[in-house]
Amino acid sequence: MKFIPKDKIRKALIAFLFKQVITWAVGLGVVELRLIEYPVRLFPYANRTSFSFEYFIYPSICAISRSC
């Protein structure tokens, strides 16, 4: 939150949540088709996606770049 100006927090939050929805659907499909494989997973028993990348890192980068 310290990289996002206070007047653009709403846009950044919308971009963050929108990217989470997209990366969840597309990322889960790609992993289940075995087109990509993540070497380290936070929750290996749940599914084969990377929790930290799919739900936090990529959406955060998109929110920061959208709000600048």
Order of alpha helices (4+ residues) and beta strands (2+ residues): alpha-alpha
